[in-house]
Amino acid sequence: MTSLLVLDVVGLTPRLLRYMPRLSALADRGFQAPLGTVLPAVTCSVQSTFLTGETPAGHGVVGNGWYFRDLGEIFLWRQHNALVGGEKLWHTARRAKPDYTVANVCWWYAMGADIDWTVTPRPIYHADGRKDPDCYTYPPQLHDALTDRLGDFPLFSYWGANAGIASSAWICRATEQIMATHSPDLTLAYVPHLDYDLQRHGSSGRQAAAAAAELDGVLAPLLDAAAARGTTVVALSEYGITDVSRPVDINRLLRAEGLLTVYTQAGMEYLDPWTSRAFAVADHQVAHVYVKNPADVPAVAKLCAGLPGVAEVLDEAGKAAHGLNHERSGELVLVAEPDAWFTYYYWLDDARAPDFARLVEIHRKPGYDPAELFFDPADPGAAKARAGLALLRKKLGMRYLMSVVGLDAGARAVRGSHGRLPDDPLDAPVLICSDPAAARDSVAATDVKGLLLELSGVGAGPVDGDPRAVTG
């Protein structure tokens, strides 16, 4: 059986691969194939498809977040693996090889997965409101084994205005260490660097090429370590990022039409999903629109279709055609035009925006916010000054707010997005493999699981008495 390293190189496309000589050399020795994706082409949905072989209709991960109807709450970026339905790759593998071992370094929905080694970002949330960078590991002793050698997980370079190469470098070095120490049969590593400047600046400029070249250099030692161990390498991407210029305020439209309601506390407005007739969970270039009364669906669909920047409004038939007909999906799903993306904004006056709108606060916002990648473009100097003061307060052990995110100015600054299916093969995901014997002309996202099992040399025969070989 062959050990396998799977690198999720977020945003990797044929257009960017030309700036990455080490990954290109891997493709030359093995093979490179176009990789189909799913709708929505976002991290949590696509990774879940890779690992289960199911569309979102099967595994239930209909985006990076959704409206939890049973709780009456919108949540993005949950972490429990039990949210992912379907049979995971390791369950299938363990029917043939009960002792099949797996390491997950920062792929999503890592917590609670029945695998052998886990590393995932997990800040320390102090009782006084402070937040410090850290990670969760399983087993627990893996934490100190990694941080003693690599330092703390660089959370603030993993997302936010300071997001950069340091987090991807830490992940790659942690992956090397786990492979050297534990020799997993399957190692999954999520490498996010291309996500940052491509959303900030777009995919067609010099910043994208520079980010690709920088990441290629960081990947090189890991690729060398895998080659020295005789490990097969697969590098793939969930989506390609393309240039955008238009934020689309779907929730503001629904509010203006009296469909979305808010409640007010301390002068701040909060989206009220309990009483709203319709609201949207915005997720890059896709938005789930939840409509309380089925009788309202046709009118809401017509309203959304007339909003500039909306390319498609998927009803039940449209969702089924794209493998999105799951109970977690909205009654309607919107797809943006190629140069547009959806904001989560629902307030009509910035003075009434909630305080978390100006923070990097991925768990409280009822939608995805790429403006978190910038110091407020309306006044970046003042935003950096506020950040400096907040850091000083943090060092003194005081409470602080890192209020640096712009609102409409931040949205207008975004130059790259993803989520819709690709229009140009150069901007589509790609799969690279070091084993030429597995070459194929193209790979669908739903076929990745089967390919990885094939490369690992394991099948799916039943094994009695293996408690880890259950679906869940």
C-alpha positions, 0 to 999 in steps of 0.5 A: 500500500502506498502512502498518500499526501493530498494538498488542497492548494486553494485557488490553484488553476492552470492560469496560476500553475505557470508561475509555480515551477515545483508543482509544474514539475510534479505534473510533468513527472506524473499527470495533470487533469482538469478538475470538476467542482460543485455548486457552490464552489466554496471550501466546505462544500467542495472538500466534503465532496472530495472526501465523500464522493457525494454532491451537497445533496448527499453530504449536506454541506450546502455552503460554508454555512447555512441557516440552521432551521432547528436552531433559528440561527445562521452559522458559518464555519462550524467545525464538527465532522458530524455535520458532513453526511455520507461515507468518508474516504477513511471509512471506505478504506478501513473496510479493506485495511482496518488499521488505515491511518489518517492525518488532517492538517487544516482541512475543514470539519476536522473536529470529532472526525474518527481519524488519527491525527488532527490539526485545525485552527482554534483560537483561545477565547479568554473569559475577558473577551481577549482572543489569542492564536492557537490550534486544536490537535488530536491527540492532545500531545500533538499540540506541544510537539508542533508548537514547541518546534514551529511556534504558535499557529499564526492565526492572524496570518490565516485570515484577516488584513494580515493574512499571508504566507506565514500560515501556509508555511506553518501548515506545510512544516507541521505536515512534514513533521507529522509525516516524519513522526507518524507515517500516516497512510493518508495525509490531508493538508490545506494550504490557503495562501492563494485565497488572500491576494487573489480576493484582494487584487483579482486573479489576472494581475501581478499580485496573483502571479507573485502569490503563486510563486511565493507559495510554490517556494513554501511547498518545495520542502514538503514535496521533497520530503514526500519524494524522499519517503516514496509518498504519492502526492496529489495537489488539487484545488476546490475552485478558481478565483476570478476577477470581480468588480460589483458587490451585490446587496441582496439582503438590502433589497429584501429589507427594502421590500419589507421581507427582511426584518431586524431588531435593535439593541444599543443602537445597532441592528441585527438580522432577525431570522425568526420574523423575516419572511425572506433573508439571504445567507451570502457566500461569495458568488452564491446566496441561499435565500430562505423564504418562510412562507412557500406562497412567497417563493415565486414573488421572491424569486422574481424580485431576486431575478431583477436585481443587477448582478444576479445571473441565476435563481435556482428553484427546486428543479434548479437546485436538483440539477446542481446537486443542491436539493438538500433540506439545509439549502434555501428555498431559492439559491442565487448565483452571481454574474461573473463579475459580481459577488454577494454581500451579507449587509442588511443595514441601510445606514452604516451608523446602525451596523452591528459592532461585529461588522467592523471586526474580523468575526467569521462566526457572528456575521450572517454571511461571508465577508471578504472585506475582512482581508483589508484595513478599511480602504476608506481610511487605512491609516486610521484603521492601522492606528486603531489596530496598533492601539488594540494590540497595546491594550491586548499586551496590557491584558485589557479588553480590545476591539480590532475595529479595522474592517471597512463596510461599503468601502471594504466591499468595493475594494474586493477584486476576486471571488468564487462560488459559481461554476467556472466559465474558462478552463484556465480559471477552473480547478486542477488536479496534479498527481505524481503517479503517471499510472493513474493518469486520466483526461479529467476528474470530477469532484465526486470522483476524487474519493475513488481516485485517492482510494485507488492511489492508496491501494485500498478497496471497500470490502467489509471488515467485521469488528472494526468500530471505525469502519462505520459511516458517520 
